[in-house]
C-alpha cells in the first residue's frame, strides 16, 4: 500500500499545482504530521526539519510515526519542561537525563516527572519543592510517603498545610509550625482536636476571638461550656 501511495505521489508531483500544494504541506508541522501518519504511514524526511521546530507535533511525530526517539527535535524538547516530560513519558518510556535540568526547575512538571517517570524521590528537584508549601506537602505525601525535612520550613509557615502535615505525615505535633497555626482560629482548633487531642492553651486566646471556632472548640475539645470565650452552653 505504501509503495502504491508513493507512486501516486510521485505522479502528482509532476503537476505544478499539486507539487506546490505538496511543498506547502511540508512547511506546516501539523499538516506534515498528519500527512506522514495518514498518507505515508511512516517517516517523511523532507518534512522533518519543519516538524522538529514545533514541540507538540514533534512529540506526536516521535510517538505516532517514528515510534521512537526523534533526535533532531530533542534539543528543542530539552528547553521546555512540559514537552521534555511528555517526551520522556510517552516516547522514551523512562528517564531522560538531557531533559531533567529544565524539568527540575518547574514545580508542576518536576512533580509529574517524579511521580510518573522516576516513580520515587528525585533529589535534583527537591530544592524547588521545598520553596512551596502546597507542592512540598504533595511531594511528602505522594512521593516520599513520609516526612520531607527539606520542605518543612516552608510548610510550617502555612497554617493550613502545617496542620495537614502534622495530621497526615507526622502523625503528631509539629513544634516548628505551632506559632503559625496558633494565629489562625480554624486551624488552631483543628490542630488541638486532631493532632494534640486535647486543650491547646497557647492558642485559646486566638480561638476565642472567632465565635464559630470558639463554639466548636468548646464542644469538640473542652467538651464543656467556655465562659471566657462567651460560650455558656453547648
Beta strands, then each sheet from edge to edge (+ up, - down):
end
